[in-house]
């Protein structure tokens, strides 16, 4: 960009270029999503995605990575907790349009029954949230959030889809056995399910080193199974790893019920069945 209005950074969402517009040629979209300062420049490629070995400007790529590393520098708010960005970059902040929209929604919610529902004692369960919405306008999530299929789907499209990994063996500190798991594996033996790559593991036991007194941080294992319907569903969850002679209970899921005492990966979890 040029040096006009040097005090005003430009926020560019995207650039679209059409070849031969007179003959309706193809259009190429170049995502930008960043603020551009005076005399600054950016190198754009269609779709904003290119493998390093195919990059025609490796130096620009390396320079941008160093810049992003500085801008998105992170720090842990407490020992053992996941790091957070030190200073939120400007392009990650809400736009003024989005802020106005959020304020508008807040004003609307103030006029609804939501504050009454929460503060006058009638909001006594998750289902009570229905009272905050007009008839026939209850969010669809109210009707399927308890399902194992929804809980499993959140591992892939939720806030942290990179935490789930292929399970190649059961961790030593995860107190499950083949006899416990096989009734939920649709006729497969544990070794068969592992060999066929139908078991997946979420290991958040790193959270056991977190210190956030007086709150005790959960550090769970979660074992998930790809059933015959191709749905990813939970089969076993243990909220803390077994240490030394200490053994923690394992929950085996049939469906998720409405209890608020166990939170796993940002989702309330409590199965119908409990281990013997």
Buried (B, 14 or more C-beta within 10 A) or exposed (E): BEEEEEEEBBEBEEEEEEEEEEEEEEEBEBBBEBBBEBEEEEEBBEEEEEEEEEBEEEEEBEEEEEEEEEBEEEEEEEEBBEEEEEEEEEBEEEEEEEEEEEEEEEEEEEEEBBEEBBEEEEBEEBEEBEBBBEEEEBEEEEEEBBBBBBBBBBBEEBEEEEBBEEBEEBBEBBBBEEEBBBEBBEEBEBEEBBEEEBBBBBBBBEBBEBEEEEEEBBBBBBBBBBBEEEBBBBBBBBBBBBEEEEEBEBBBBEBBEEEEEBEBBEBBBBBEEEEE
